[in-house]
């Protein structure tokens, strides 16, 4: 909403009362080959072909300089939950075994 108002030329105040002066846009950065992809409809990198595109912000100030708000690569936790569920169930089965087959 604020980006649209800034593009229309309307002054915008943030929640904290400060004037918003820059429009923030988004691009993709491939974390395998470190190439910037300006087409945000892409799913795969043009250079290397991997699907390691991460959304990062950039802005253009009044002087026309582009500032990229780069961040570090986020860890992909695909499959991490399965391992934690397996550990949970193994722990649960061991507790049941100890309760029912207590050899005191």
N, C-alpha and C positions, 0 to 999 in steps of 0.2 A: 504494500500500500504506500509506504514512504517512498520507494523507488519511483512509482508512477507519479506521485505528486512532485518529486524533484525533477523528473523529466518534463513535466508540464510547466516547470518554472515557479512553482509555489514554494514559499519558505516552509520548512518542516522543523518542528521541535521534537526532540526525543523524549523519552519517559522522564529522564533526569533534568529536563529543561534546557539542555544544550542544543544549539542549532546543528542540524545535520547538513554537512556541506558536500559530501561525496556520495555518488551512487555506487553501490557495490554490485558487481556482476560476477558471474561464475564461469570458470573454465575447468577443463580436466587436465590432470597431470598424470602421466604414466610413470609409475614407480619402478618399472623394470628398466626403462631406457631414459627416463627423465625428460621426455618430450612433452610440450604443452599442446593440447588439442582444444581449439576454440569452438569446434562443433559439438555442442552439448547433447546432441541426439546420438552420438556414437556410443557403442558398447565395448569396442575393441580398439586398441592403439593402431594407428596407421603405420607406424614405424616397425614395431616388433610383433604385433598381432595378438598380444596377450590381453586379458581382460583386467588389467591392474590399473584402470583409470579411477582416480579419486577426485572428487569435486573440491576445488579450492576457490577462494574469492580473489578478485582483483578489482581495482578501482582506477579511474582516470581523474586526475585533479584538474584544476582550472588551467594549468600550464600545459596540459596534454601529456604529462608523464604517467606511465602505467606503473602501478605498484601492485605486486603480486603478494598476497598473504599466504605464503607457502607454509605448510605444516608437514610434520614427519609422517611417514607411512603408518597407517593404522594396521594393527595385526589382524589378520583374517582368522577368525575363530571357528571356521567351518569344521564340524565334527567334534568340537570340544565338548558339547553337551552329552554326546553318546558316551564318551569316556567317563564323565562324571556320573552318569546314570549307572553305568556298569560298576563303578566303584561303590556307589550307594547300595546297589543290590547285593554285591559281594559282602559288604559290611553287614547288611541286614541278614543275609543267610548265615554268616558266621555267628552273629549274635543269637539267632534261633538255634543253631547247632549247640552253642555253649549252654543255652538255657535248658534245652530238652535232654541233652546227653551229658549232663554234668556228672563226672565220674568221681564224686567225693567219697 
